[in-house]
Amino acid sequence: MKFDKKDITKETLKNLRSELNYNNAQMADLLGISEKTWKNKISGEGKISKLEYEFMLLLIDKHPDYKIINRG
């Protein structure tokens, strides 16, 4: 998967969070970051990492290369 940070907008991150049905605090907890850091990312002041972005795509089943499977 080619990762181009300029393609990830504030709206993209907000939409991903919305698809997960999480609020800002839950999203920050999921990513292991502070709520302030998450808010900076969705405001455009912070940077999203490739790992964070791909993790969110995996959780909503929209990753172009990988899929989470249930082992049980």
C-alpha positions in Angstrom: 0.0 0.0 0.0 1.4 3.3 -1.0 1.1 5.8 1.9 1.0 9.4 1.0 0.3 11.6 4.0 -1.0 14.5 1.9 -3.9 12.3 0.9 -5.0 11.9 4.5 -7.0 15.0 5.4 -8.7 16.1 8.6 -12.0 14.9 7.0 -10.5 11.4 6.3 -9.5 11.0 9.9 -12.8 12.2 11.2 -14.6 9.8 8.8 -12.5 6.9 9.9 -13.3 7.7 13.6 -17.0 8.0 12.7 -17.0 4.7 10.9 -15.6 3.1 14.1 -18.3 4.9 16.0 -15.8 6.3 18.5 -15.5 9.6 20.1 -12.2 11.5 20.5 -11.4 10.0 23.9 -12.1 6.4 22.7 -10.0 6.9 19.5 -7.1 8.3 21.5 -7.3 5.3 23.9 -7.4 2.9 20.9 -4.3 4.4 19.4 -2.5 4.6 22.8 -2.1 8.4 22.6 -3.5 11.3 24.6 -6.8 12.9 23.6 -4.9 16.1 22.9 -2.5 14.4 20.5 -5.5 12.8 18.7 -7.2 16.2 18.5 -4.0 17.7 17.0 -4.0 14.9 14.4 -7.6 15.6 13.3 -7.1 19.3 13.3 -4.2 19.1 11.0 -1.6 20.3 13.5 -0.3 16.8 14.2 0.9 14.0 11.9 -0.7 10.6 11.5 1.7 7.7 11.2 1.4 5.0 8.6 0.9 2.5 11.4 -2.0 4.5 12.9 -3.6 5.0 9.5 -3.3 1.4 8.4 -4.6 0.2 11.8 -7.7 2.3 11.5 -8.3 1.0 7.9 -7.9 -2.6 9.2 -10.5 -2.0 11.9 -13.1 -0.8 9.4 -12.2 -3.5 6.9 -11.0 -1.0 4.3 -7.3 -1.8 4.1 -6.4 -2.5 0.4 -4.0 -5.3 1.2 -4.9 -6.9 4.5 -7.9 -8.2 6.5 -8.4 -9.1 10.1 -9.7 -12.6 10.6 -11.3 -14.2 13.6 -9.3 -17.1 14.9 -12.1 -18.4 17.1 
